[in-house]
């Protein structure tokens, strides 16, 4: 345990950030799982809805500094690519 006042404050800040990051990362994983489950079940309409919600969750995480924008774009691209593979051709 730190003895210096600023170090004690940093421990508190790090813990607060850890809890916040864990919350957002967990929500992003849940959203991604919902998309993948809908894709696995070959339900493009449900997958598209879940994809929209996952995009929203990922974008919010980027805005809060939880995830880098390039990492977010990579994740969104991978999900969209999987969805386009099962989407009906026009």
mmCIF file as gemmi writes it, N, C-alpha and C atoms, coordinates in Angstrom:
data_model
loop_
_atom_site.group_PDB
_atom_site.id
_atom_site.type_symbol
_atom_site.label_atom_id
_atom_site.label_alt_id
_atom_site.label_comp_id
_atom_site.label_asym_id
_atom_site.label_entity_id
_atom_site.label_seq_id
_atom_site.pdbx_PDB_ins_code
_atom_site.Cartn_x
_atom_site.Cartn_y
_atom_site.Cartn_z
_atom_site.occupancy
_atom_site.B_iso_or_equiv
_atom_site.pdbx_formal_charge
_atom_site.auth_seq_id
_atom_site.auth_asym_id
_atom_site.pdbx_PDB_model_num
ATOM 1 N N . UNK Axp A 1 ? 0.853 -1.19 0 1 0 ? 1 A 1
ATOM 2 C CA . UNK Axp A 1 ? 0 0 0 1 0 ? 1 A 1
ATOM 3 C C . UNK Axp A 1 ? 0.887 1.237 0 1 0 ? 1 A 1
ATOM 4 N N . UNK Axp A 2 ? 0.591 2.203 -0.868 1 0 ? 2 A 1
ATOM 5 C CA . UNK Axp A 2 ? 1.445 3.397 -0.948 1 0 ? 2 A 1
ATOM 6 C C . UNK Axp A 2 ? 1.303 4.29 0.28 1 0 ? 2 A 1
ATOM 7 N N . UNK Axp A 3 ? 2.388 4.984 0.589 1 0 ? 3 A 1
ATOM 8 C CA . UNK Axp A 3 ? 2.403 5.915 1.712 1 0 ? 3 A 1
ATOM 9 C C . UNK Axp A 3 ? 2.258 7.364 1.256 1 0 ? 3 A 1
ATOM 10 N N . UNK Axp A 4 ? 2.673 7.645 0.039 1 0 ? 4 A 1
ATOM 11 C CA . UNK Axp A 4 ? 2.635 9.006 -0.481 1 0 ? 4 A 1
ATOM 12 C C . UNK Axp A 4 ? 1.207 9.355 -0.901 1 0 ? 4 A 1
ATOM 13 N N . UNK Axp A 5 ? 0.804 10.579 -0.572 1 0 ? 5 A 1
ATOM 14 C CA . UNK Axp A 5 ? -0.581 10.993 -0.795 1 0 ? 5 A 1
ATOM 15 C C . UNK Axp A 5 ? -0.992 10.891 -2.268 1 0 ? 5 A 1
ATOM 16 N N . UNK Axp A 6 ? -0.146 11.335 -3.176 1 0 ? 6 A 1
ATOM 17 C CA . UNK Axp A 6 ? -0.49 11.285 -4.601 1 0 ? 6 A 1
ATOM 18 C C . UNK Axp A 6 ? -0.586 9.839 -5.094 1 0 ? 6 A 1
ATOM 19 N N . UNK Axp A 7 ? 0.246 8.961 -4.538 1 0 ? 7 A 1
ATOM 20 C CA . UNK Axp A 7 ? 0.194 7.549 -4.928 1 0 ? 7 A 1
ATOM 21 C C . UNK Axp A 7 ? -1.093 6.907 -4.427 1 0 ? 7 A 1
ATOM 22 N N . UNK Axp A 8 ? -1.542 7.303 -3.241 1 0 ? 8 A 1
ATOM 23 C CA . UNK Axp A 8 ? -2.807 6.798 -2.705 1 0 ? 8 A 1
ATOM 24 C C . UNK Axp A 8 ? -3.954 7.228 -3.616 1 0 ? 8 A 1
ATOM 25 N N . UNK Axp A 9 ? -3.915 8.474 -4.076 1 0 ? 9 A 1
ATOM 26 C CA . UNK Axp A 9 ? -4.943 8.977 -4.982 1 0 ? 9 A 1
ATOM 27 C C . UNK Axp A 9 ? -4.929 8.211 -6.3 1 0 ? 9 A 1
ATOM 28 N N . UNK Axp A 10 ? -3.742 7.92 -6.819 1 0 ? 10 A 1
ATOM 29 C CA . UNK Axp A 10 ? -3.625 7.198 -8.095 1 0 ? 10 A 1
ATOM 30 C C . UNK Axp A 10 ? -4.204 5.789 -7.98 1 0 ? 10 A 1
ATOM 31 N N . UNK Axp A 11 ? -4.019 5.154 -6.825 1 0 ? 11 A 1
ATOM 32 C CA . UNK Axp A 11 ? -4.59 3.817 -6.615 1 0 ? 11 A 1
ATOM 33 C C . UNK Axp A 11 ? -6.114 3.89 -6.704 1 0 ? 11 A 1
ATOM 34 N N . UNK Axp A 12 ? -6.691 4.92 -6.09 1 0 ? 12 A 1
ATOM 35 C CA . UNK Axp A 12 ? -8.145 5.082 -6.127 1 0 ? 12 A 1
ATOM 36 C C . UNK Axp A 12 ? -8.63 5.34 -7.559 1 0 ? 12 A 1
ATOM 37 N N . UNK Axp A 13 ? -7.91 6.178 -8.288 1 0 ? 13 A 1
ATOM 38 C CA . UNK Axp A 13 ? -8.287 6.49 -9.672 1 0 ? 13 A 1
ATOM 39 C C . UNK Axp A 13 ? -8.169 5.241 -10.549 1 0 ? 13 A 1
ATOM 40 N N . UNK Axp A 14 ? -7.106 4.485 -10.357 1 0 ? 14 A 1
ATOM 41 C CA . UNK Axp A 14 ? -6.898 3.271 -11.151 1 0 ? 14 A 1
ATOM 42 C C . UNK Axp A 14 ? -8.013 2.263 -10.905 1 0 ? 14 A 1
ATOM 43 N N . UNK Axp A 15 ? -8.439 2.14 -9.667 1 0 ? 15 A 1
ATOM 44 C CA . UNK Axp A 15 ? -9.52 1.203 -9.343 1 0 ? 15 A 1
ATOM 45 C C . UNK Axp A 15 ? -10.837 1.671 -9.97 1 0 ? 15 A 1
ATOM 46 N N . UNK Axp A 16 ? -11.101 2.965 -9.899 1 0 ? 16 A 1
ATOM 47 C CA . UNK Axp A 16 ? -12.323 3.513 -10.486 1 0 ? 16 A 1
ATOM 48 C C . UNK Axp A 16 ? -12.334 3.27 -11.996 1 0 ? 16 A 1
ATOM 49 N N . UNK Axp A 17 ? -11.207 3.515 -12.643 1 0 ? 17 A 1
ATOM 50 C CA . UNK Axp A 17 ? -11.108 3.291 -14.09 1 0 ? 17 A 1
ATOM 51 C C . UNK Axp A 17 ? -11.219 1.819 -14.444 1 0 ? 17 A 1
ATOM 52 N N . UNK Axp A 18 ? -10.654 0.952 -13.609 1 0 ? 18 A 1
ATOM 53 C CA . UNK Axp A 18 ? -10.714 -0.493 -13.859 1 0 ? 18 A 1
ATOM 54 C C . UNK Axp A 18 ? -12.165 -0.975 -13.851 1 0 ? 18 A 1
ATOM 55 N N . UNK Axp A 19 ? -12.929 -0.511 -12.877 1 0 ? 19 A 1
ATOM 56 C CA . UNK Axp A 19 ? -14.332 -0.912 -12.78 1 0 ? 19 A 1
ATOM 57 C C . UNK Axp A 19 ? -15.114 -0.397 -13.984 1 0 ? 19 A 1
ATOM 58 N N . UNK Axp A 20 ? -14.868 0.863 -14.377 1 0 ? 20 A 1
ATOM 59 C CA . UNK Axp A 20 ? -15.567 1.445 -15.519 1 0 ? 20 A 1
ATOM 60 C C . UNK Axp A 20 ? -15.204 0.704 -16.803 1 0 ? 20 A 1
ATOM 61 N N . UNK Axp A 21 ? -13.908 0.435 -17 1 0 ? 21 A 1
ATOM 62 C CA . UNK Axp A 21 ? -13.469 -0.278 -18.204 1 0 ? 21 A 1
ATOM 63 C C . UNK Axp A 21 ? -14.071 -1.67 -18.268 1 0 ? 21 A 1
ATOM 64 N N . UNK Axp A 22 ? -14.124 -2.342 -17.119 1 0 ? 22 A 1
ATOM 65 C CA . UNK Axp A 22 ? -14.666 -3.694 -17.071 1 0 ? 22 A 1
ATOM 66 C C . UNK Axp A 22 ? -16.135 -3.701 -17.481 1 0 ? 22 A 1
ATOM 67 N N . UNK Axp A 23 ? -16.884 -2.715 -17.015 1 0 ? 23 A 1
ATOM 68 C CA . UNK Axp A 23 ? -18.305 -2.603 -17.355 1 0 ? 23 A 1
ATOM 69 C C . UNK Axp A 23 ? -18.488 -2.477 -18.863 1 0 ? 23 A 1
ATOM 70 N N . UNK Axp A 24 ? -17.76 -1.551 -19.483 1 0 ? 24 A 1
ATOM 71 C CA . UNK Axp A 24 ? -17.92 -1.313 -20.923 1 0 ? 24 A 1
ATOM 72 C C . UNK Axp A 24 ? -17.414 -2.486 -21.749 1 0 ? 24 A 1
ATOM 73 N N . UNK Axp A 25 ? -16.304 -3.082 -21.354 1 0 ? 25 A 1
ATOM 74 C CA . UNK Axp A 25 ? -15.776 -4.219 -22.113 1 0 ? 25 A 1
ATOM 75 C C . UNK Axp A 25 ? -16.724 -5.409 -22.035 1 0 ? 25 A 1
ATOM 76 N N . UNK Axp A 26 ? -17.319 -5.61 -20.872 1 0 ? 26 A 1
ATOM 77 C CA . UNK Axp A 26 ? -18.287 -6.687 -20.715 1 0 ? 26 A 1
ATOM 78 C C . UNK Axp A 26 ? -19.501 -6.452 -21.607 1 0 ? 26 A 1
ATOM 79 N N . UNK Axp A 27 ? -19.996 -5.217 -21.635 1 0 ? 27 A 1
ATOM 80 C CA . UNK Axp A 27 ? -21.141 -4.896 -22.491 1 0 ? 27 A 1
ATOM 81 C C . UNK Axp A 27 ? -20.809 -5.082 -23.968 1 0 ? 27 A 1
ATOM 82 N N . UNK Axp A 28 ? -19.593 -4.729 -24.365 1 0 ? 28 A 1
ATOM 83 C CA . UNK Axp A 28 ? -19.187 -4.911 -25.765 1 0 ? 28 A 1
ATOM 84 C C . UNK Axp A 28 ? -19.133 -6.398 -26.116 1 0 ? 28 A 1
ATOM 85 N N . UNK Axp A 29 ? -18.599 -7.212 -25.216 1 0 ? 29 A 1
ATOM 86 C CA . UNK Axp A 29 ? -18.538 -8.658 -25.461 1 0 ? 29 A 1
ATOM 87 C C . UNK Axp A 29 ? -19.939 -9.243 -25.574 1 0 ? 29 A 1
ATOM 88 N N . UNK Axp A 30 ? -20.84 -8.81 -24.716 1 0 ? 30 A 1
ATOM 89 C CA . UNK Axp A 30 ? -22.215 -9.299 -24.754 1 0 ? 30 A 1
ATOM 90 C C . UNK Axp A 30 ? -22.876 -8.929 -26.08 1 0 ? 30 A 1
ATOM 91 N N . UNK Axp A 31 ? -22.669 -7.693 -26.512 1 0 ? 31 A 1
ATOM 92 C CA . UNK Axp A 31 ? -23.26 -7.24 -27.777 1 0 ? 31 A 1
ATOM 93 C C . UNK Axp A 31 ? -22.7 -8.052 -28.943 1 0 ? 31 A 1
ATOM 94 N N . UNK Axp A 32 ? -21.38 -8.296 -28.933 1 0 ? 32 A 1
ATOM 95 C CA . UNK Axp A 32 ? -20.769 -9.071 -30.008 1 0 ? 32 A 1
ATOM 96 C C . UNK Axp A 32 ? -21.308 -10.503 -30.01 1 0 ? 32 A 1
ATOM 97 N N . UNK Axp A 33 ? -21.501 -11.074 -28.837 1 0 ? 33 A 1
ATOM 98 C CA . UNK Axp A 33 ? -22.014 -12.435 -28.732 1 0 ? 33 A 1
ATOM 99 C C . UNK Axp A 33 ? -23.414 -12.533 -29.305 1 0 ? 33 A 1
ATOM 100 N N . UNK Axp A 34 ? -24.25 -11.526 -29.038 1 0 ? 34 A 1
ATOM 101 C CA . UNK Axp A 34 ? -25.608 -11.53 -29.579 1 0 ? 34 A 1
ATOM 102 C C . UNK Axp A 34 ? -25.592 -11.502 -31.099 1 0 ? 34 A 1
ATOM 103 N N . UNK Axp A 35 ? -24.683 -10.728 -31.667 1 0 ? 35 A 1
ATOM 104 C CA . UNK Axp A 35 ? -24.56 -10.669 -33.129 1 0 ? 35 A 1
ATOM 105 C C . UNK Axp A 35 ? -24.14 -12.034 -33.659 1 0 ? 35 A 1
ATOM 106 N N . UNK Axp A 36 ? -23.13 -12.623 -33.049 1 0 ? 36 A 1
ATOM 107 C CA . UNK Axp A 36 ? -22.622 -13.911 -33.519 1 0 ? 36 A 1
ATOM 108 C C . UNK Axp A 36 ? -23.658 -15.015 -33.387 1 0 ? 36 A 1
ATOM 109 N N . UNK Axp A 37 ? -24.439 -14.994 -32.312 1 0 ? 37 A 1
ATOM 110 C CA . UNK Axp A 37 ? -25.478 -16.009 -32.141 1 0 ? 37 A 1
ATOM 111 C C . UNK Axp A 37 ? -26.544 -15.88 -33.224 1 0 ? 37 A 1
ATOM 112 N N . UNK Axp A 38 ? -26.942 -14.653 -33.538 1 0 ? 38 A 1
ATOM 113 C CA . UNK Axp A 38 ? -27.94 -14.45 -34.588 1 0 ? 38 A 1
ATOM 114 C C . UNK Axp A 38 ? -27.392 -14.879 -35.944 1 0 ? 38 A 1
ATOM 115 N N . UNK Axp A 39 ? -26.112 -14.632 -36.173 1 0 ? 39 A 1
ATOM 116 C CA . UNK Axp A 39 ? -25.489 -15.044 -37.436 1 0 ? 39 A 1
ATOM 117 C C . UNK Axp A 39 ? -25.424 -16.568 -37.513 1 0 ? 39 A 1
ATOM 118 N N . UNK Axp A 40 ? -25.045 -17.207 -36.406 1 0 ? 40 A 1
ATOM 119 C CA . UNK Axp A 40 ? -24.954 -18.669 -36.374 1 0 ? 40 A 1
ATOM 120 C C . UNK Axp A 40 ? -26.31 -19.322 -36.62 1 0 ? 40 A 1
ATOM 121 N N . UNK Axp A 41 ? -27.372 -18.666 -36.16 1 0 ? 41 A 1
ATOM 122 C CA . UNK Axp A 41 ? -28.72 -19.195 -36.353 1 0 ? 41 A 1
ATOM 123 C C . UNK Axp A 41 ? -29.306 -18.788 -37.706 1 0 ? 41 A 1
ATOM 124 N N . UNK Axp A 42 ? -28.52 -18.095 -38.526 1 0 ? 42 A 1
ATOM 125 C CA . UNK Axp A 42 ? -28.932 -17.631 -39.86 1 0 ? 42 A 1
ATOM 126 C C . UNK Axp A 42 ? -30.196 -16.779 -39.8 1 0 ? 42 A 1
ATOM 127 N N . UNK Axp A 43 ? -30.168 -15.786 -38.924 1 0 ? 43 A 1
ATOM 128 C CA . UNK Axp A 43 ? -31.276 -14.841 -38.798 1 0 ? 43 A 1
ATOM 129 C C . UNK Axp A 43 ? -30.741 -13.445 -39.111 1 0 ? 43 A 1
ATOM 130 N N . UNK Axp A 44 ? -30.71 -13.087 -40.401 1 0 ? 44 A 1
ATOM 131 C CA . UNK Axp A 44 ? -30.111 -11.807 -40.785 1 0 ? 44 A 1
ATOM 132 C C . UNK Axp A 44 ? -30.804 -10.583 -40.205 1 0 ? 44 A 1
ATOM 133 N N . UNK Axp A 45 ? -32.124 -10.639 -40.052 1 0 ? 45 A 1
ATOM 134 C CA . UNK Axp A 45 ? -32.838 -9.478 -39.513 1 0 ? 45 A 1
ATOM 135 C C . UNK Axp A 45 ? -32.455 -9.231 -38.053 1 0 ? 45 A 1
ATOM 136 N N . UNK Axp A 46 ? -32.436 -10.302 -37.262 1 0 ? 46 A 1
ATOM 137 C CA . UNK Axp A 46 ? -32.04 -10.179 -35.86 1 0 ? 46 A 1
ATOM 138 C C . UNK Axp A 46 ? -30.571 -9.772 -35.749 1 0 ? 46 A 1
ATOM 139 N N . UNK Axp A 47 ? -29.754 -10.336 -36.62 1 0 ? 47 A 1
ATOM 140 C CA . UNK Axp A 47 ? -28.323 -10.019 -36.598 1 0 ? 47 A 1
ATOM 141 C C . UNK Axp A 47 ? -28.092 -8.55 -36.928 1 0 ? 47 A 1
ATOM 142 N N . UNK Axp A 48 ? -28.866 -8.014 -37.871 1 0 ? 48 A 1
ATOM 143 C CA . UNK Axp A 48 ? -28.71 -6.604 -38.238 1 0 ? 48 A 1
ATOM 144 C C . UNK Axp A 48 ? -29.086 -5.691 -37.074 1 0 ? 48 A 1
ATOM 145 N N . UNK Axp A 49 ? -30.147 -6.052 -36.365 1 0 ? 49 A 1
ATOM 146 C CA . UNK Axp A 49 ? -30.551 -5.273 -35.189 1 0 ? 49 A 1
ATOM 147 C C . UNK Axp A 49 ? -29.485 -5.352 -34.106 1 0 ? 49 A 1
ATOM 148 N N . UNK Axp A 50 ? -28.983 -6.551 -33.856 1 0 ? 50 A 1
ATOM 149 C CA . UNK Axp A 50 ? -27.939 -6.734 -32.842 1 0 ? 50 A 1
ATOM 150 C C . UNK Axp A 50 ? -26.663 -6.011 -33.251 1 0 ? 50 A 1
ATOM 151 N N . UNK Axp A 51 ? -26.377 -5.99 -34.561 1 0 ? 51 A 1
ATOM 152 C CA . UNK Axp A 51 ? -25.193 -5.3 -35.056 1 0 ? 51 A 1
ATOM 153 C C . UNK Axp A 51 ? -25.295 -3.799 -34.802 1 0 ? 51 A 1
ATOM 154 N N . UNK Axp A 52 ? -26.472 -3.247 -35.026 1 0 ? 52 A 1
ATOM 155 C CA . UNK Axp A 52 ? -26.686 -1.825 -34.779 1 0 ? 52 A 1
ATOM 156 C C . UNK Axp A 52 ? -26.448 -1.495 -33.297 1 0 ? 52 A 1
ATOM 157 N N . UNK Axp A 53 ? -26.934 -2.346 -32.407 1 0 ? 53 A 1
ATOM 158 C CA . UNK Axp A 53 ? -26.737 -2.136 -30.97 1 0 ? 53 A 1
ATOM 159 C C . UNK Axp A 53 ? -25.265 -2.297 -30.59 1 0 ? 53 A 1
ATOM 160 N N . UNK Axp A 54 ? -24.593 -3.245 -31.221 1 0 ? 54 A 1
ATOM 161 C CA . UNK Axp A 54 ? -23.164 -3.452 -30.948 1 0 ? 54 A 1
ATOM 162 C C . UNK Axp A 54 ? -22.356 -2.244 -31.417 1 0 ? 54 A 1
ATOM 163 N N . UNK Axp A 55 ? -22.706 -1.703 -32.579 1 0 ? 55 A 1
ATOM 164 C CA . UNK Axp A 55 ? -22.034 -0.495 -33.07 1 0 ? 55 A 1
ATOM 165 C C . UNK Axp A 55 ? -22.174 0.637 -32.058 1 0 ? 55 A 1
ATOM 166 N N . UNK Axp A 56 ? -23.369 0.804 -31.555 1 0 ? 56 A 1
ATOM 167 C CA . UNK Axp A 56 ? -23.633 1.865 -30.582 1 0 ? 56 A 1
ATOM 168 C C . UNK Axp A 56 ? -22.785 1.668 -29.33 1 0 ? 56 A 1
ATOM 169 N N . UNK Axp A 57 ? -22.728 0.454 -28.844 1 0 ? 57 A 1
ATOM 170 C CA . UNK Axp A 57 ? -21.961 0.152 -27.638 1 0 ? 57 A 1
ATOM 171 C C . UNK Axp A 57 ? -20.469 0.409 -27.871 1 0 ? 57 A 1
ATOM 172 N N . UNK Axp A 58 ? -19.97 -0.011 -29.007 1 0 ? 58 A 1
ATOM 173 C CA . UNK Axp A 58 ? -18.553 0.168 -29.323 1 0 ? 58 A 1
ATOM 174 C C . UNK Axp A 58 ? -18.223 1.658 -29.472 1 0 ? 58 A 1
ATOM 175 N N . UNK Axp A 59 ? -19.087 2.389 -30.149 1 0 ? 59 A 1
ATOM 176 C CA . UNK Axp A 59 ? -18.847 3.82 -30.333 1 0 ? 59 A 1
ATOM 177 C C . UNK Axp A 59 ? -18.848 4.571 -29.002 1 0 ? 59 A 1
ATOM 178 N N . UNK Axp A 60 ? -19.715 4.176 -28.086 1 0 ? 60 A 1
ATOM 179 C CA . UNK Axp A 60 ? -19.737 4.797 -26.763 1 0 ? 60 A 1
ATOM 180 C C . UNK Axp A 60 ? -18.45 4.494 -26.004 1 0 ? 60 A 1
ATOM 181 N N . UNK Axp A 61 ? -17.942 3.279 -26.15 1 0 ? 61 A 1
ATOM 182 C CA . UNK Axp A 61 ? -16.693 2.915 -25.48 1 0 ? 61 A 1
ATOM 183 C C . UNK Axp A 61 ? -15.531 3.742 -26.03 1 0 ? 61 A 1
ATOM 184 N N . UNK Axp A 62 ? -15.533 4.005 -27.325 1 0 ? 62 A 1
ATOM 185 C CA . UNK Axp A 62 ? -14.492 4.836 -27.924 1 0 ? 62 A 1
ATOM 186 C C . UNK Axp A 62 ? -14.589 6.258 -27.377 1 0 ? 62 A 1
ATOM 187 N N . UNK Axp A 63 ? -15.804 6.773 -27.278 1 0 ? 63 A 1
ATOM 188 C CA . UNK Axp A 63 ? -16.008 8.134 -26.78 1 0 ? 63 A 1
ATOM 189 C C . UNK Axp A 63 ? -15.527 8.278 -25.342 1 0 ? 63 A 1
ATOM 190 N N . UNK Axp A 64 ? -15.608 7.205 -24.57 1 0 ? 64 A 1
ATOM 191 C CA . UNK Axp A 64 ? -15.197 7.256 -23.177 1 0 ? 64 A 1
ATOM 192 C C . UNK Axp A 64 ? -13.725 6.894 -22.982 1 0 ? 64 A 1
ATOM 193 N N . UNK Axp A 65 ? -13.047 6.561 -24.071 1 0 ? 65 A 1
ATOM 194 C CA . UNK Axp A 65 ? -11.623 6.262 -23.983 1 0 ? 65 A 1
ATOM 195 C C . UNK Axp A 65 ? -11.311 4.844 -23.563 1 0 ? 65 A 1
ATOM 196 N N . UNK Axp A 66 ? -12.278 3.963 -23.623 1 0 ? 66 A 1
ATOM 197 C CA . UNK Axp A 66 ? -12.082 2.571 -23.228 1 0 ? 66 A 1
ATOM 198 C C . UNK Axp A 66 ? -11.383 1.789 -24.343 1 0 ? 66 A 1
ATOM 199 N N . UNK Axp A 67 ? -11.684 2.155 -25.58 1 0 ? 67 A 1
ATOM 200 C CA . UNK Axp A 67 ? -11.218 1.414 -26.742 1 0 ? 67 A 1
ATOM 201 C C . UNK Axp A 67 ? -10.682 2.407 -27.771 1 0 ? 67 A 1
ATOM 202 N N . UNK Axp A 68 ? -9.613 2.037 -28.438 1 0 ? 68 A 1
ATOM 203 C CA . UNK Axp A 68 ? -9.036 2.891 -29.475 1 0 ? 68 A 1
ATOM 204 C C . UNK Axp A 68 ? -9.94 2.854 -30.7 1 0 ? 68 A 1
ATOM 205 N N . UNK Axp A 69 ? -10.001 3.957 -31.439 1 0 ? 69 A 1
ATOM 206 C CA . UNK Axp A 69 ? -10.92 4.038 -32.576 1 0 ? 69 A 1
ATOM 207 C C . UNK Axp A 69 ? -10.589 3.029 -33.663 1 0 ? 69 A 1
ATOM 208 N N . UNK Axp A 70 ? -9.316 2.737 -33.883 1 0 ? 70 A 1
ATOM 209 C CA . UNK Axp A 70 ? -8.96 1.748 -34.906 1 0 ? 70 A 1
ATOM 210 C C . UNK Axp A 70 ? -9.376 0.347 -34.482 1 0 ? 70 A 1
ATOM 211 N N . UNK Axp A 71 ? -9.23 0.052 -33.195 1 0 ? 71 A 1
ATOM 212 C CA . UNK Axp A 71 ? -9.661 -1.251 -32.681 1 0 ? 71 A 1
ATOM 213 C C . UNK Axp A 71 ? -11.173 -1.377 -32.813 1 0 ? 71 A 1
ATOM 214 N N . UNK Axp A 72 ? -11.883 -0.292 -32.54 1 0 ? 72 A 1
ATOM 215 C CA . UNK Axp A 72 ? -13.339 -0.304 -32.665 1 0 ? 72 A 1
ATOM 216 C C . UNK Axp A 72 ? -13.748 -0.542 -34.115 1 0 ? 72 A 1
ATOM 217 N N . UNK Axp A 73 ? -13.105 0.152 -35.035 1 0 ? 73 A 1
ATOM 218 C CA . UNK Axp A 73 ? -13.424 -0.02 -36.453 1 0 ? 73 A 1
ATOM 219 C C . UNK Axp A 73 ? -13.124 -1.436 -36.919 1 0 ? 73 A 1
ATOM 220 N N . UNK Axp A 74 ? -12.05 -2.02 -36.415 1 0 ? 74 A 1
ATOM 221 C CA . UNK Axp A 74 ? -11.707 -3.401 -36.765 1 0 ? 74 A 1
ATOM 222 C C . UNK Axp A 74 ? -12.787 -4.354 -36.279 1 0 ? 74 A 1
ATOM 223 N N . UNK Axp A 75 ? -13.235 -4.174 -35.057 1 0 ? 75 A 1
ATOM 224 C CA . UNK Axp A 75 ? -14.275 -5.052 -34.507 1 0 ? 75 A 1
ATOM 225 C C . UNK Axp A 75 ? -15.585 -4.902 -35.272 1 0 ? 75 A 1
ATOM 226 N N . UNK Axp A 76 ? -15.962 -3.669 -35.586 1 0 ? 76 A 1
ATOM 227 C CA . UNK Axp A 76 ? -17.2 -3.433 -36.32 1 0 ? 76 A 1
ATOM 228 C C . UNK Axp A 76 ? -17.11 -4.033 -37.729 1 0 ? 76 A 1
ATOM 229 N N . UNK Axp A 77 ? -15.957 -3.904 -38.345 1 0 ? 77 A 1
ATOM 230 C CA . UNK Axp A 77 ? -15.77 -4.435 -39.69 1 0 ? 77 A 1
ATOM 231 C C . UNK Axp A 77 ? -15.888 -5.959 -39.709 1 0 ? 77 A 1
ATOM 232 N N . UNK Axp A 78 ? -15.319 -6.596 -38.723 1 0 ? 78 A 1
ATOM 233 C CA . UNK Axp A 78 ? -15.37 -8.062 -38.67 1 0 ? 78 A 1
ATOM 234 C C . UNK Axp A 78 ? -16.804 -8.559 -38.489 1 0 ? 78 A 1
ATOM 235 N N . UNK Axp A 79 ? -17.557 -7.86 -37.63 1 0 ? 79 A 1
ATOM 236 C CA . UNK Axp A 79 ? -18.95 -8.259 -37.426 1 0 ? 79 A 1
ATOM 237 C C . UNK Axp A 79 ? -19.767 -8.031 -38.698 1 0 ? 79 A 1
ATOM 238 N N . UNK Axp A 80 ? -19.553 -6.897 -39.36 1 0 ? 80 A 1
ATOM 239 C CA . UNK Axp A 80 ? -20.291 -6.599 -40.587 1 0 ? 80 A 1
ATOM 240 C C . UNK Axp A 80 ? -19.955 -7.609 -41.685 1 0 ? 80 A 1
ATOM 241 N N . UNK Axp A 81 ? -18.698 -8.021 -41.746 1 0 ? 81 A 1
ATOM 242 C CA . UNK Axp A 81 ? -18.272 -8.992 -42.753 1 0 ? 81 A 1
ATOM 243 C C . UNK Axp A 81 ? -18.97 -10.333 -42.538 1 0 ? 81 A 1
ATOM 244 N N . UNK Axp A 82 ? -19.092 -10.751 -41.29 1 0 ? 82 A 1
ATOM 245 C CA . UNK Axp A 82 ? -19.791 -12.002 -40.984 1 0 ? 82 A 1
ATOM 246 C C . UNK Axp A 82 ? -21.264 -11.902 -41.338 1 0 ? 82 A 1
ATOM 247 N N . UNK Axp A 83 ? -21.86 -10.742 -41.056 1 0 ? 83 A 1
ATOM 248 C CA . UNK Axp A 83 ? -23.277 -10.554 -41.375 1 0 ? 83 A 1
ATOM 249 C C . UNK Axp A 83 ? -23.499 -10.565 -42.882 1 0 ? 83 A 1
ATOM 250 N N . UNK Axp A 84 ? -22.616 -9.924 -43.637 1 0 ? 84 A 1
ATOM 251 C CA . UNK Axp A 84 ? -22.796 -9.871 -45.088 1 0 ? 84 A 1
ATOM 252 C C . UNK Axp A 84 ? -22.682 -11.251 -45.721 1 0 ? 84 A 1
ATOM 253 N N . UNK Axp A 85 ? -22.002 -12.174 -45.054 1 0 ? 85 A 1
ATOM 254 C CA . UNK Axp A 85 ? -21.861 -13.529 -45.583 1 0 ? 85 A 1
ATOM 255 C C . UNK Axp A 85 ? -23.194 -14.289 -45.54 1 0 ? 85 A 1
ATOM 256 N N . UNK Axp A 86 ? -24.062 -13.948 -44.579 1 0 ? 86 A 1
ATOM 257 C CA . UNK Axp A 86 ? -25.35 -14.673 -44.498 1 0 ? 86 A 1
ATOM 258 C C . UNK Axp A 86 ? -26.509 -13.841 -45.037 1 0 ? 86 A 1
ATOM 259 N N . UNK Axp A 87 ? -26.268 -12.567 -45.32 1 0 ? 87 A 1
ATOM 260 C CA . UNK Axp A 87 ? -27.343 -11.702 -45.81 1 0 ? 87 A 1
ATOM 261 C C . UNK Axp A 87 ? -27.796 -12.161 -47.188 1 0 ? 87 A 1
ATOM 262 N N . UNK Axp A 88 ? -29.081 -12.049 -47.46 1 0 ? 88 A 1
ATOM 263 C CA . UNK Axp A 88 ? -29.57 -12.444 -48.79 1 0 ? 88 A 1
ATOM 264 C C . UNK Axp A 88 ? -29.025 -11.508 -49.862 1 0 ? 88 A 1
ATOM 265 N N . UNK Axp A 89 ? -28.662 -12.069 -50.982 1 0 ? 89 A 1
ATOM 266 C CA . UNK Axp A 89 ? -28.101 -11.282 -52.094 1 0 ? 89 A 1
ATOM 267 C C . UNK Axp A 89 ? -29.235 -10.563 -52.809 1 0 ? 89 A 1
ATOM 268 N N . UNK Axp A 90 ? -28.971 -9.317 -53.192 1 0 ? 90 A 1
ATOM 269 C CA . UNK Axp A 90 ? -29.999 -8.532 -53.893 1 0 ? 90 A 1
ATOM 270 C C . UNK Axp A 90 ? -29.785 -8.567 -55.384 1 0 ? 90 A 1
